[in-house]
Amino acid sequence: MKLNQKGFTILEVLVALAMIVTVGSLFSLGFLNYQAIHLKAVNSSIVMKQINNLVESIRPNLQAYQINFDSNTQLSADNLPMAWNKDYIGRVEDCPDCPGRLGYTIQPTTQSGLFLVNVMVTHKEWKESEYYQTYVSIK
């Protein structure tokens, strides 16, 4: 006599459940990793945009800025004069709650009309400050 065997055994259900949990866990971990990488890329893009805006504001009015003739380019993270967030860049006094700070020095180079701009950027969520250098010329 043949038994009527419809449905799944407990072992089959457990194996299927383990496979679903494994795939779901891998998907969740991948998604969380993607979010972290995306957030880091967005923050990096914001920083680069702010630095580019700063350099572009210096470029046309270079004569109006203080030029440092000292060869020491060291900036200190403790006393950076400018504050920034994703929508603002300006004085620290105007935005004391901004999470980012930045400062820069402008130094002449040995080539006539060419200046080196050293930029230091910090953020409360970063472990270390970031340094950028670019050259600007008098137009």
N, CA, C and O atoms as CSV, one atom per row, in Angstrom:
chain,resi,resn,atom,element,x,y,z
A,1,MET,N,N,0.831,-1.167,0.000
A,1,MET,CA,C,0.000,0.000,0.000
A,1,MET,C,C,0.886,1.244,0.000
A,1,MET,O,O,1.864,1.341,0.742
A,2,LYS,N,N,0.521,2.159,-0.830
A,2,LYS,CA,C,1.300,3.373,-0.980
A,2,LYS,C,C,0.743,4.451,-0.062
A,2,LYS,O,O,-0.464,4.689,-0.014
A,3,LEU,N,N,1.670,5.113,0.684
A,3,LEU,CA,C,1.241,6.187,1.568
A,3,LEU,C,C,1.096,7.485,0.783
A,3,LEU,O,O,1.834,7.736,-0.170
A,4,ASN,N,N,0.156,8.285,1.186
A,4,ASN,CA,C,-0.053,9.585,0.559
A,4,ASN,C,C,0.932,10.569,1.175
A,4,ASN,O,O,0.767,10.974,2.325
A,5,GLN,N,N,1.958,10.958,0.415
A,5,GLN,CA,C,2.990,11.858,0.954
A,5,GLN,C,C,2.891,13.208,0.256
A,5,GLN,O,O,3.478,13.413,-0.806
A,6,LYS,N,N,2.164,14.101,0.844
A,6,LYS,CA,C,2.060,15.463,0.337
A,6,LYS,C,C,2.747,16.385,1.330
A,6,LYS,O,O,2.717,16.137,2.535
A,7,GLY,N,N,3.373,17.461,0.824
A,7,GLY,CA,C,4.031,18.422,1.698
A,7,GLY,C,C,5.517,18.148,1.823
A,7,GLY,O,O,6.085,17.351,1.076
A,8,PHE,N,N,6.134,18.820,2.777
A,8,PHE,CA,C,7.582,18.742,2.974
A,8,PHE,C,C,7.881,18.151,4.343
A,8,PHE,O,O,7.086,18.260,5.277
A,9,THR,N,N,9.031,17.530,4.437
A,9,THR,CA,C,9.473,17.023,5.733
A,9,THR,C,C,10.067,18.175,6.532
A,9,THR,O,O,10.365,19.237,5.985
A,10,ILE,N,N,10.231,17.958,7.803
A,10,ILE,CA,C,10.813,18.987,8.667
A,10,ILE,C,C,12.227,19.325,8.223
A,10,ILE,O,O,12.628,20.489,8.259
A,11,LEU,N,N,12.966,18.345,7.815
A,11,LEU,CA,C,14.338,18.565,7.352
A,11,LEU,C,C,14.366,19.464,6.112
A,11,LEU,O,O,15.198,20.366,6.018
A,12,GLU,N,N,13.471,19.223,5.175
A,12,GLU,CA,C,13.410,20.061,3.973
A,12,GLU,C,C,13.042,21.502,4.318
A,12,GLU,O,O,13.603,22.438,3.749
A,13,VAL,N,N,12.122,21.680,5.226
A,13,VAL,CA,C,11.715,23.029,5.648
A,13,VAL,C,C,12.878,23.739,6.333
A,13,VAL,O,O,13.109,24.922,6.082
A,14,LEU,N,N,13.615,23.038,7.195
A,14,LEU,CA,C,14.755,23.651,7.883
A,14,LEU,C,C,15.860,24.043,6.905
A,14,LEU,O,O,16.457,25.111,7.042
A,15,VAL,N,N,16.136,23.195,5.928
A,15,VAL,CA,C,17.160,23.510,4.923
A,15,VAL,C,C,16.734,24.730,4.111
A,15,VAL,O,O,17.543,25.626,3.869
A,16,ALA,N,N,15.475,24.771,3.690
A,16,ALA,CA,C,14.978,25.917,2.923
A,16,ALA,C,C,15.036,27.193,3.755
A,16,ALA,O,O,15.422,28.248,3.253
A,17,LEU,N,N,14.655,27.099,5.018
A,17,LEU,CA,C,14.698,28.261,5.902
A,17,LEU,C,C,16.134,28.744,6.103
A,17,LEU,O,O,16.384,29.949,6.107
A,18,ALA,N,N,17.069,27.826,6.267
A,18,ALA,CA,C,18.480,28.197,6.420
A,18,ALA,C,C,18.995,28.895,5.166
A,18,ALA,O,O,19.755,29.859,5.256
A,19,MET,N,N,18.583,28.410,4.005
A,19,MET,CA,C,19.013,29.049,2.758
A,19,MET,C,C,18.427,30.455,2.629
A,19,MET,O,O,19.124,31.378,2.209
A,20,ILE,N,N,17.172,30.620,2.983
A,20,ILE,CA,C,16.530,31.938,2.918
A,20,ILE,C,C,17.198,32.908,3.888
A,20,ILE,O,O,17.457,34.058,3.533
A,21,VAL,N,N,17.476,32.459,5.101
A,21,VAL,CA,C,18.145,33.309,6.094
A,21,VAL,C,C,19.544,33.687,5.620
A,21,VAL,O,O,19.956,34.836,5.785
A,22,THR,N,N,20.276,32.755,5.040
A,22,THR,CA,C,21.629,33.036,4.545
A,22,THR,C,C,21.598,34.071,3.429
A,22,THR,O,O,22.363,35.035,3.453
A,23,VAL,N,N,20.727,33.880,2.462
A,23,VAL,CA,C,20.622,34.834,1.350
A,23,VAL,C,C,20.169,36.201,1.866
A,23,VAL,O,O,20.703,37.228,1.448
A,24,GLY,N,N,19.200,36.217,2.759
A,24,GLY,CA,C,18.730,37.484,3.330
A,24,GLY,C,C,19.815,38.204,4.109
A,24,GLY,O,O,19.943,39.425,4.017
A,25,SER,N,N,20.592,37.462,4.871
A,25,SER,CA,C,21.688,38.067,5.640
A,25,SER,C,C,22.748,38.653,4.720
A,25,SER,O,O,23.226,39.765,4.945
A,26,LEU,N,N,23.117,37.907,3.682
A,26,LEU,CA,C,24.107,38.416,2.730
A,26,LEU,C,C,23.592,39.664,2.020
A,26,LEU,O,O,24.342,40.620,1.824
A,27,PHE,N,N,22.330,39.660,1.637
A,27,PHE,CA,C,21.741,40.829,0.996
A,27,PHE,C,C,21.748,42.025,1.941
A,27,PHE,O,O,22.105,43.130,1.534
A,28,SER,N,N,21.360,41.817,3.193
A,28,SER,CA,C,21.331,42.907,4.173
A,28,SER,C,C,22.725,43.473,4.418
A,28,SER,O,O,22.898,44.691,4.459
A,29,LEU,N,N,23.715,42.607,4.580
A,29,LEU,CA,C,25.088,43.077,4.789
A,29,LEU,C,C,25.600,43.849,3.576
A,29,LEU,O,O,26.268,44.872,3.725
A,30,GLY,N,N,25.289,43.365,2.390
A,30,GLY,CA,C,25.694,44.072,1.174
A,30,GLY,C,C,25.040,45.434,1.075
A,30,GLY,O,O,25.686,46.408,0.689
A,31,PHE,N,N,23.769,45.511,1.419
A,31,PHE,CA,C,23.061,46.787,1.373
A,31,PHE,C,C,23.624,47.768,2.396
A,31,PHE,O,O,23.799,48.946,2.084
A,32,LEU,N,N,23.906,47.305,3.603
A,32,LEU,CA,C,24.485,48.184,4.622
A,32,LEU,C,C,25.868,48.666,4.207
A,32,LEU,O,O,26.212,49.827,4.432
A,33,ASN,N,N,26.659,47.795,3.607
A,33,ASN,CA,C,27.980,48.180,3.115
A,33,ASN,C,C,27.850,49.215,1.998
A,33,ASN,O,O,28.619,50.175,1.948
A,34,TYR,N,N,26.888,49.024,1.111
A,34,TYR,CA,C,26.641,49.986,0.037
A,34,TYR,C,C,26.270,51.348,0.612
A,34,TYR,O,O,26.763,52.373,0.141
A,35,GLN,N,N,25.405,51.371,1.627
A,35,GLN,CA,C,25.012,52.638,2.238
A,35,GLN,C,C,26.210,53.352,2.852
A,35,GLN,O,O,26.335,54.568,2.709
A,36,ALA,N,N,27.088,52.628,3.526
A,36,ALA,CA,C,28.269,53.240,4.140
A,36,ALA,C,C,29.196,53.813,3.076
A,36,ALA,O,O,29.715,54.918,3.234
A,37,ILE,N,N,29.405,53.076,2.003
A,37,ILE,CA,C,30.269,53.563,0.922
A,37,ILE,C,C,29.640,54.776,0.251
A,37,ILE,O,O,30.338,55.736,-0.074
A,38,HIS,N,N,28.339,54.742,0.043
A,38,HIS,CA,C,27.648,55.868,-0.589
A,38,HIS,C,C,27.727,57.119,0.288
A,38,HIS,O,O,27.964,58.215,-0.220
A,39,LEU,N,N,27.532,56.967,1.588
A,39,LEU,CA,C,27.615,58.104,2.497
A,39,LEU,C,C,29.016,58.705,2.495
A,39,LEU,O,O,29.170,59.927,2.504
A,40,LYS,N,N,30.026,57.858,2.482
A,40,LYS,CA,C,31.402,58.343,2.433
A,40,LYS,C,C,31.665,59.095,1.126
A,40,LYS,O,O,32.329,60.132,1.130
A,41,ALA,N,N,31.155,58.583,0.027
A,41,ALA,CA,C,31.337,59.249,-1.270
A,41,ALA,C,C,30.619,60.592,-1.308
A,41,ALA,O,O,31.142,61.558,-1.862
A,42,VAL,N,N,29.435,60.659,-0.728
A,42,VAL,CA,C,28.696,61.925,-0.690
A,42,VAL,C,C,29.445,62.945,0.156
A,42,VAL,O,O,29.567,64.104,-0.239
A,43,ASN,N,N,29.949,62.528,1.318
A,43,ASN,CA,C,30.712,63.446,2.165
A,43,ASN,C,C,31.974,63.917,1.468
A,43,ASN,O,O,32.325,65.093,1.558
A,44,SER,N,N,32.654,63.031,0.783
A,44,SER,CA,C,33.853,63.408,0.040
A,44,SER,C,C,33.510,64.396,-1.065
A,44,SER,O,O,34.255,65.346,-1.305
A,45,SER,N,N,32.403,64.179,-1.727
A,45,SER,CA,C,31.961,65.092,-2.782
A,45,SER,C,C,31.641,66.470,-2.215
A,45,SER,O,O,31.960,67.487,-2.831
A,46,ILE,N,N,31.017,66.504,-1.049
A,46,ILE,CA,C,30.697,67.782,-0.407
A,46,ILE,C,C,31.974,68.528,-0.054
A,46,ILE,O,O,32.073,69.733,-0.282
A,47,VAL,N,N,32.955,67.819,0.500
A,47,VAL,CA,C,34.228,68.449,0.866
A,47,VAL,C,C,34.918,69.004,-0.372
A,47,VAL,O,O,35.390,70.140,-0.367
A,48,MET,N,N,34.978,68.207,-1.429
A,48,MET,CA,C,35.638,68.671,-2.648
A,48,MET,C,C,34.912,69.870,-3.248
A,48,MET,O,O,35.550,70.776,-3.785
A,49,LYS,N,N,33.594,69.884,-3.160
A,49,LYS,CA,C,32.819,71.027,-3.658
A,49,LYS,C,C,33.144,72.276,-2.846
A,49,LYS,O,O,33.333,73.352,-3.414
A,50,GLN,N,N,33.210,72.143,-1.520
A,50,GLN,CA,C,33.516,73.295,-0.671
A,50,GLN,C,C,34.926,73.815,-0.935
A,50,GLN,O,O,35.140,75.026,-0.993
A,51,ILE,N,N,35.887,72.907,-1.096
A,51,ILE,CA,C,37.262,73.331,-1.372
A,51,ILE,C,C,37.336,74.010,-2.730
A,51,ILE,O,O,38.011,75.029,-2.878
A,52,ASN,N,N,36.653,73.459,-3.716
A,52,ASN,CA,C,36.639,74.073,-5.039
A,52,ASN,C,C,36.016,75.464,-4.985
A,52,ASN,O,O,36.527,76.392,-5.610
A,53,ASN,N,N,34.913,75.619,-4.242
A,53,ASN,CA,C,34.295,76.937,-4.090
A,53,ASN,C,C,35.250,77.913,-3.419
A,53,ASN,O,O,35.333,79.076,-3.813
A,54,LEU,N,N,35.971,77.444,-2.407
A,54,LEU,CA,C,36.935,78.296,-1.716
A,54,LEU,C,C,38.038,78.748,-2.663
A,54,LEU,O,O,38.352,79.936,-2.731
A,55,VAL,N,N,38.624,77.812,-3.390
A,55,VAL,CA,C,39.717,78.152,-4.310
A,55,VAL,C,C,39.218,79.073,-5.419
A,55,VAL,O,O,39.910,80.015,-5.802
A,56,GLU,N,N,38.028,78.807,-5.930
A,56,GLU,CA,C,37.487,79.662,-6.990
A,56,GLU,C,C,37.165,81.059,-6.476
A,56,GLU,O,O,37.202,82.015,-7.251
A,57,SER,N,N,36.851,81.205,-5.189
A,57,SER,CA,C,36.627,82.549,-4.641
A,57,SER,C,C,37.947,83.277,-4.416
A,57,SER,O,O,37.986,84.507,-4.451
A,58,ILE,N,N,39.025,82.536,-4.185
A,58,ILE,CA,C,40.347,83.152,-4.001
A,58,ILE,C,C,40.929,83.581,-5.341
A,58,ILE,O,O,41.535,84.648,-5.435
A,59,ARG,N,N,40.758,82.783,-6.360
A,59,ARG,CA,C,41.417,82.985,-7.654
A,59,ARG,C,C,41.209,84.386,-8.245
A,59,ARG,O,O,42.206,85.021,-8.590
A,60,PRO,N,N,39.988,84.912,-8.385
A,60,PRO,CA,C,39.852,86.216,-9.039
A,60,PRO,C,C,40.292,87.401,-8.176
A,60,PRO,O,O,40.590,88.470,-8.708
A,61,ASN,N,N,40.337,87.230,-6.875
A,61,ASN,CA,C,40.665,88.337,-5.975
A,61,ASN,C,C,41.890,88.028,-5.135
A,61,ASN,O,O,41.908,88.317,-3.939
A,62,LEU,N,N,42.894,87.456,-5.730
A,62,LEU,CA,C,44.069,87.024,-4.981
A,62,LEU,C,C,44.737,88.184,-4.255
A,62,LEU,O,O,45.276,88.004,-3.163
A,63,GLN,N,N,44.707,89.374,-4.851
A,63,GLN,CA,C,45.356,90.526,-4.231
A,63,GLN,C,C,44.658,90.938,-2.933
A,63,GLN,O,O,45.275,91.578,-2.082
A,64,ALA,N,N,43.388,90.582,-2.770
A,64,ALA,CA,C,42.640,90.973,-1.580
A,64,ALA,C,C,42.916,90.059,-0.389
A,64,ALA,O,O,42.506,90.370,0.730
A,65,TYR,N,N,43.596,88.949,-0.607
A,65,TYR,CA,C,43.837,87.991,0.466
A,65,TYR,C,C,45.224,88.175,1.063
A,65,TYR,O,O,46.148,88.658,0.409
A,66,GLN,N,N,45.338,87.784,2.300
A,66,GLN,CA,C,46.620,87.814,2.996
A,66,GLN,C,C,47.518,86.729,2.426
A,66,GLN,O,O,47.145,85.556,2.404
A,67,ILE,N,N,48.695,87.115,1.968
A,67,ILE,CA,C,49.651,86.149,1.427
A,67,ILE,C,C,50.726,85.914,2.470
A,67,ILE,O,O,51.291,86.860,3.018
A,68,ASN,N,N,51.004,84.659,2.738
A,68,ASN,CA,C,51.971,84.272,3.750
A,68,ASN,C,C,53.337,84.085,3.086
A,68,ASN,O,O,53.517,83.187,2.263
A,69,PHE,N,N,54.297,84.940,3.452
A,69,PHE,CA,C,55.634,84.831,2.877
A,69,PHE,C,C,56.539,83.932,3.711
A,69,PHE,O,O,57.704,83.728,3.369
A,70,ASP,N,N,56.006,83.397,4.799
A,70,ASP,CA,C,56.758,82.452,5.618
A,70,ASP,C,C,56.719,81.088,4.933
A,70,ASP,O,O,55.697,80.712,4.359
A,71,SER,N,N,57.807,80.357,4.991
A,71,SER,CA,C,57.848,79.053,4.318
A,71,SER,C,C,57.123,77.963,5.106
A,71,SER,O,O,56.953,76.855,4.597
A,72,ASN,N,N,56.693,78.250,6.329
A,72,ASN,CA,C,55.988,77.277,7.151
A,72,ASN,C,C,54.515,77.234,6.735
A,72,ASN,O,O,53.816,78.242,6.851
A,73,THR,N,N,54.045,76.111,6.265
A,73,THR,CA,C,52.652,75.987,5.815
A,73,THR,C,C,51.787,75.251,6.827
A,73,THR,O,O,50.662,74.864,6.512
A,74,GLN,N,N,52.288,75.056,8.018
A,74,GLN,CA,C,51.583,74.257,9.017
A,74,GLN,C,C,50.309,74.958,9.472
A,74,GLN,O,O,50.347,76.096,9.940
A,75,LEU,N,N,49.200,74.278,9.331
A,75,LEU,CA,C,47.922,74.752,9.835
A,75,LEU,C,C,47.556,73.891,11.035
A,75,LEU,O,O,47.838,72.693,11.055
A,76,SER,N,N,46.934,74.493,12.023
A,76,SER,CA,C,46.547,73.755,13.218
A,76,SER,C,C,45.039,73.516,13.209
A,76,SER,O,O,44.264,74.437,12.949
A,77,ALA,N,N,44.628,72.299,13.490
A,77,ALA,CA,C,43.202,71.963,13.497
A,77,ALA,C,C,42.458,72.672,14.622
A,77,ALA,O,O,41.234,72.791,14.569
A,78,ASP,N,N,43.172,73.141,15.631
A,78,ASP,CA,C,42.531,73.775,16.782
A,78,ASP,C,C,42.015,75.174,16.493
A,78,ASP,O,O,41.061,75.622,17.129
A,79,ASN,N,N,42.625,75.868,15.549
A,79,ASN,CA,C,42.239,77.268,15.340
A,79,ASN,C,C,41.955,77.594,13.875
A,79,ASN,O,O,42.338,78.657,13.386
A,80,LEU,N,N,41.292,76.689,13.184
A,80,LEU,CA,C,40.916,76.969,11.801
A,80,LEU,C,C,39.792,78.008,11.791
A,80,LEU,O,O,38.815,77.857,12.523
A,81,PRO,N,N,39.911,79.053,10.980
A,81,PRO,CA,C,38.996,80.189,11.074
A,81,PRO,C,C,37.662,80.038,10.349
A,81,PRO,O,O,36.775,80.873,10.529
A,82,MET,N,N,37.496,79.005,9.543
A,82,MET,CA,C,36.270,78.887,8.765
A,82,MET,C,C,35.507,77.624,9.158
A,82,MET,O,O,36.097,76.608,9.527
A,83,ALA,N,N,34.176,77.716,9.068
A,83,ALA,CA,C,33.298,76.583,9.367
A,83,ALA,C,C,32.577,76.172,8.090
A,83,ALA,O,O,32.361,76.989,7.196
A,84,TRP,N,N,32.208,74.895,8.014
A,84,TRP,CA,C,31.472,74.438,6.843
A,84,TRP,C,C,30.542,73.291,7.193
A,84,TRP,O,O,30.776,72.540,8.140
A,85,ASN,N,N,29.497,73.176,6.416
A,85,ASN,CA,C,28.647,71.997,6.367
A,85,ASN,C,C,28.243,71.826,4.912
A,85,ASN,O,O,28.836,72.465,4.043
A,86,LYS,N,N,27.269,71.001,4.617
A,86,LYS,CA,C,26.982,70.729,3.207
A,86,LYS,C,C,26.404,71.929,2.462
A,86,LYS,O,O,26.452,71.967,1.233
A,87,ASP,N,N,25.862,72.902,3.176
A,87,ASP,CA,C,25.247,74.053,2.517
A,87,ASP,C,C,25.924,75.381,2.824
A,87,ASP,O,O,25.525,76.407,2.273
A,88,TYR,N,N,26.932,75.392,3.681
A,88,TYR,CA,C,27.486,76.660,4.145
A,88,TYR,C,C,28.998,76.578,4.246
A,88,TYR,O,O,29.565,75.547,4.609
A,89,ILE,N,N,29.632,77.688,3.918
A,89,ILE,CA,C,31.053,77.865,4.187
A,89,ILE,C,C,31.238,79.328,4.570
A,89,ILE,O,O,30.843,80.227,3.828
A,90,GLY,N,N,31.829,79.556,5.714
A,90,GLY,CA,C,32.000,80.924,6.198
A,90,GLY,C,C,32.748,80.952,7.514
A,90,GLY,O,O,33.447,80.004,7.871
A,91,ARG,N,N,32.592,82.049,8.225
A,91,ARG,CA,C,33.314,82.233,9.482
A,91,ARG,C,C,32.758,81.329,10.580
A,91,ARG,O,O,31.572,80.998,10.596
A,92,VAL,N,N,33.641,80.942,11.491
A,92,VAL,CA,C,33.240,80.095,12.622
A,92,VAL,C,C,32.218,80.822,13.490
A,92,VAL,O,O,31.292,80.200,14.010
A,93,GLU,N,N,32.379,82.122,13.648
A,93,GLU,CA,C,31.461,82.901,14.487
A,93,GLU,C,C,30.034,82.881,13.942
A,93,GLU,O,O,29.075,82.972,14.708
A,94,ASP,N,N,29.891,82.763,12.623
A,94,ASP,CA,C,28.563,82.758,12.017
A,94,ASP,C,C,27.892,81.389,12.057
A,94,ASP,O,O,26.675,81.294,11.900
A,95,CYS,N,N,28.665,80.341,12.263
A,95,CYS,CA,C,28.107,78.978,12.298
A,95,CYS,C,C,28.855,78.143,13.346
A,95,CYS,O,O,29.620,77.250,12.982
A,96,PRO,N,N,28.647,78.415,14.628
A,96,PRO,CA,C,29.376,77.656,15.657
A,96,PRO,C,C,28.968,76.183,15.729
A,96,PRO,O,O,29.722,75.370,16.264
A,97,ASP,N,N,27.797,75.823,15.205
A,97,ASP,CA,C,27.336,74.434,15.250
A,97,ASP,C,C,27.734,73.627,14.023
A,97,ASP,O,O,27.434,72.436,13.948
A,98,CYS,N,N,28.400,74.250,13.065
A,98,CYS,CA,C,28.829,73.520,11.864
A,98,CYS,C,C,29.838,72.441,12.265
A,98,CYS,O,O,30.735,72.714,13.063
A,99,PRO,N,N,29.713,71.230,11.733
A,99,PRO,CA,C,30.601,70.139,12.141
A,99,PRO,C,C,31.997,70.203,11.533
A,99,PRO,O,O,32.916,69.553,12.034
A,100,GLY,N,N,32.170,70.968,10.471
A,100,GLY,CA,C,33.465,71.015,9.795
A,100,GLY,C,C,34.186,72.333,10.007
A,100,GLY,O,O,33.563,73.375,10.209
A,101,ARG,N,N,35.512,72.269,9.956
A,101,ARG,CA,C,36.357,73.466,10.044
A,101,ARG,C,C,37.360,73.406,8.908
A,101,ARG,O,O,37.769,72.326,8.484
A,102,LEU,N,N,37.755,74.579,8.415
A,102,LEU,CA,C,38.790,74.613,7.403
A,102,LEU,C,C,39.565,75.908,7.493
A,102,LEU,O,O,39.094,76.909,8.033
A,103,GLY,N,N,40.760,75.858,6.952
A,103,GLY,CA,C,41.631,77.020,6.897
A,103,GLY,C,C,42.588,76.852,5.740
A,103,GLY,O,O,42.751,75.755,5.206
A,104,TYR,N,N,43.218,77.940,5.358
A,104,TYR,CA,C,44.134,77.863,4.230
A,104,TYR,C,C,45.229,78.905,4.382
A,104,TYR,O,O,45.080,79.888,5.108
A,105,THR,N,N,46.318,78.674,3.691
A,105,THR,CA,C,47.386,79.666,3.569
A,105,THR,C,C,47.670,79.844,2.087
A,105,THR,O,O,47.516,78.920,1.289
A,106,ILE,N,N,48.087,81.049,1.740
A,106,ILE,CA,C,48.460,81.357,0.358
A,106,ILE,C,C,49.922,81.761,0.381
A,106,ILE,O,O,50.310,82.669,1.115
A,107,GLN,N,N,50.728,81.089,-0.419
A,107,GLN,CA,C,52.161,81.366,-0.454
A,107,GLN,C,C,52.621,81.584,-1.887
A,107,GLN,O,O,52.181,80.874,-2.791
A,108,PRO,N,N,53.497,82.556,-2.107
A,108,PRO,CA,C,54.052,82.726,-3.453
A,108,PRO,C,C,55.020,81.591,-3.772
A,108,PRO,O,O,55.642,81.019,-2.877
A,109,THR,N,N,55.135,81.278,-5.041
A,109,THR,CA,C,56.097,80.271,-5.483
A,109,THR,C,C,57.238,80.982,-6.196
A,109,THR,O,O,57.238,82.208,-6.308
A,110,THR,N,N,58.191,80.228,-6.668
A,110,THR,CA,C,59.331,80.832,-7.365
A,110,THR,C,C,58.949,81.311,-8.760
A,110,THR,O,O,59.692,82.078,-9.372
A,111,GLN,N,N,57.813,80.874,-9.266
A,111,GLN,CA,C,57.359,81.341,-10.575
A,111,GLN,C,C,56.501,82.586,-10.412
A,111,GLN,O,O,55.647,82.643,-9.528
A,112,SER,N,N,56.719,83.557,-11.238
A,112,SER,CA,C,56.026,84.838,-11.144
A,112,SER,C,C,54.518,84.665,-11.353
A,112,SER,O,O,54.084,84.039,-12.320
A,113,GLY,N,N,53.738,85.221,-10.445
A,113,GLY,CA,C,52.283,85.199,-10.557
A,113,GLY,C,C,51.618,83.904,-10.156
A,113,GLY,O,O,50.406,83.766,-10.316
A,114,LEU,N,N,52.371,82.950,-9.640
A,114,LEU,CA,C,51.812,81.657,-9.250
A,114,LEU,C,C,51.888,81.517,-7.732
A,114,LEU,O,O,52.940,81.743,-7.134
A,115,PHE,N,N,50.773,81.144,-7.118
A,115,PHE,CA,C,50.695,81.024,-5.667
A,115,PHE,C,C,50.209,79.630,-5.286
A,115,PHE,O,O,49.382,79.029,-5.972
A,116,LEU,N,N,50.745,79.134,-4.174
A,116,LEU,CA,C,50.367,77.830,-3.642
A,116,LEU,C,C,49.328,78.041,-2.544
A,116,LEU,O,O,49.557,78.796,-1.600
A,117,VAL,N,N,48.191,77.372,-2.675
A,117,VAL,CA,C,47.140,77.441,-1.658
A,117,VAL,C,C,47.122,76.101,-0.931
A,117,VAL,O,O,46.869,75.062,-1.540
A,118,ASN,N,N,47.391,76.130,0.376
A,118,ASN,CA,C,47.341,74.944,1.238
A,118,ASN,C,C,46.032,74.998,2.017
A,118,ASN,O,O,45.762,75.979,2.710
A,119,VAL,N,N,45.228,73.961,1.910
A,119,VAL,CA,C,43.930,73.921,2.576
A,119,VAL,C,C,43.918,72.750,3.551
A,119,VAL,O,O,44.324,71.639,3.210
A,120,MET,N,N,43.445,73.012,4.771
A,120,MET,CA,C,43.272,71.955,5.777
A,120,MET,C,C,41.788,71.878,6.119
A,120,MET,O,O,41.160,72.895,6.411
A,121,VAL,N,N,41.232,70.673,6.081
A,121,VAL,CA,C,39.810,70.466,6.334
A,121,VAL,C,C,39.652,69.428,7.439
A,121,VAL,O,O,40.293,68.378,7.410
A,122,THR,N,N,38.796,69.726,8.410
A,122,THR,CA,C,38.487,68.773,9.480
A,122,THR,C,C,36.974,68.613,9.589
A,122,THR,O,O,36.207,69.436,9.088
A,123,HIS,N,N,36.571,67.555,10.242
A,123,HIS,CA,C,35.154,67.300,10.499
A,123,HIS,C,C,35.062,66.505,11.796
A,123,HIS,O,O,35.954,65.718,12.113
A,124,LYS,N,N,33.990,66.711,12.536
A,124,LYS,CA,C,33.833,66.027,13.829
A,124,LYS,C,C,33.798,64.503,13.689
A,124,LYS,O,O,34.206,63.788,14.605
A,125,GLU,N,N,33.321,64.011,12.564
A,125,GLU,CA,C,33.203,62.564,12.373
A,125,GLU,C,C,34.467,61.929,11.812
A,125,GLU,O,O,34.538,60.703,11.722
A,126,TRP,N,N,35.462,62.716,11.434
A,126,TRP,CA,C,36.687,62.184,10.846
A,126,TRP,C,C,37.715,61.912,11.923
A,126,TRP,O,O,37.757,62.601,12.943
A,127,LYS,N,N,38.534,60.917,11.698
A,127,LYS,CA,C,39.620,60.618,12.632
A,127,LYS,C,C,40.787,61.566,12.429
A,127,LYS,O,O,41.434,61.974,13.394
A,128,GLU,N,N,41.063,61.919,11.178
A,128,GLU,CA,C,42.203,62.782,10.867
A,128,GLU,C,C,41.776,63.905,9.938
A,128,GLU,O,O,40.780,63.796,9.223
A,129,SER,N,N,42.542,64.978,9.960
A,129,SER,CA,C,42.301,66.101,9.062
A,129,SER,C,C,42.777,65.752,7.658
A,129,SER,O,O,43.631,64.887,7.469
A,130,GLU,N,N,42.209,66.440,6.685
A,130,GLU,CA,C,42.618,66.243,5.298
A,130,GLU,C,C,43.339,67.496,4.822
A,130,GLU,O,O,42.965,68.614,5.178
A,131,TYR,N,N,44.375,67.300,4.017
A,131,TYR,CA,C,45.167,68.402,3.481
A,131,TYR,C,C,45.079,68.390,1.961
A,131,TYR,O,O,45.136,67.336,1.327
A,132,TYR,N,N,44.941,69.569,1.397
A,132,TYR,CA,C,44.890,69.717,-0.056
A,132,TYR,C,C,45.808,70.863,-0.456
A,132,TYR,O,O,45.971,71.831,0.286
A,133,GLN,N,N,46.400,70.742,-1.630
A,133,GLN,CA,C,47.233,71.805,-2.182
A,133,GLN,C,C,46.805,72.062,-3.614
A,133,GLN,O,O,46.523,71.130,-4.368
A,134,THR,N,N,46.759,73.320,-3.978
A,134,THR,CA,C,46.464,73.691,-5.354
A,134,THR,C,C,47.207,74.981,-5.674
A,134,THR,O,O,47.592,75.727,-4.773
A,135,TYR,N,N,47.400,75.231,-6.940
A,135,TYR,CA,C,48.073,76.443,-7.385
A,135,TYR,C,C,47.058,77.363,-8.037
A,135,TYR,O,O,46.185,76.918,-8.782
A,136,VAL,N,N,47.184,78.650,-7.750
A,136,VAL,CA,C,46.361,79.661,-8.409
A,136,VAL,C,C,47.290,80.698,-9.016
A,136,VAL,O,O,48.401,80.917,-8.533
A,137,SER,N,N,46.823,81.323,-10.067
A,137,SER,CA,C,47.632,82.355,-10.712
A,137,SER,C,C,46.852,83.656,-10.747
A,137,SER,O,O,45.622,83.662,-10.696
A,138,ILE,N,N,47.578,84.744,-10.833
A,138,ILE,CA,C,46.955,86.058,-10.933
A,138,ILE,C,C,46.466,86.224,-12.359
A,138,ILE,O,O,47.213,86.004,-13.313
A,139,LYS,N,N,45.220,86.609,-12.497
A,139,LYS,CA,C,44.667,86.800,-13.847
A,139,LYS,C,C,44.937,88.201,-14.332
A,139,LYS,O,O,44.550,88.555,-15.446
